[in-house]
Amino acid sequence: MWPHLPFGKVYGGHGDAVYCVRANGGYLYTGCEDGYARKMDVETGEVVWACEHWGGVGCVHVCGSYLYTGCDDTDRKSTRL
């Protein structure tokens, strides 16, 4: 599916169901039911950044140095990475 990601690697660090994943550069961006958007290093799987939201994060999009998210609480956020 994503040929540039290490095959068979498991990325943990989520407190609940993962709703969405976006690969961009050397990072994965995830949205999770626990109300967090996370930036994870592709090689190490380490969470290098997390941003709390009021509801589950259903979508993530990266554009330049910003992360855009949509949440269960009908909120949308743009956050500088």
Stockholm file with secondary structure:
# STOCKHOLM 1.0

chainA/1-81         MWPHLPFGKVYGGHGDAVYCVRANGGYLYTGCEDGYARKMDVETGEVVWACEHWGGVGCVHVCGSYLYTGCDDTDRKSTRL
#=GR chainA/1-81 SS CCTTSCTTCCCCCCSSCEEEEEEETTEEEEEETTSEEEEEETTTCCEEEEEECSSCEEEEEEETTEEEEEETTSCEEEEEC
#=GC SS_cons        CCTTSCTTCCCCCCSSCEEEEEEETTEEEEEETTSEEEEEETTTCCEEEEEECSSCEEEEEEETTEEEEEETTSCEEEEEC
//
